Amino acid sequence: MQLVMEILVSIFLLIGAFFILVGGIGMVRLPDLFMRLHAPTKSSTLGLGSFLIAAILFAAMNGRFGFAEILITLLVFITAPVSANLMAQAALHLRLRSTGGEVPEALERPLPWQRHRTRRPVQKK
């Protein structure tokens, strides 16, 4: 039983290392911010999730409940998409364009804070 748990922990560590490597390569290779947002949010979250599953299994193997690992997992899965969304909104607010010259379609419609237009003063004749 001990050997099976060690193999499972090793498999999850290898899966996590693969996703972290893919995320690092994506941060270096992808040309602009809109494409780079996928590298840290998707692959790094999956990599860290795999590391934390390995840590939970290792803690269970040693006879303790992995409460800290579960809390870290919840916090990462909640904060990573929120931070990516905030970075994308900041890039749209700054009107950043992709390196190919394409304008993201979201630039053509009003941003969430621009939906309420100010009233124009009525001109007197």
Helices and strands as residue ranges (DSSP letters): H 2-29, H 33-36, H 38-38, I 39-43, H 44-61, H 67-93, G 105-107, G 112-114
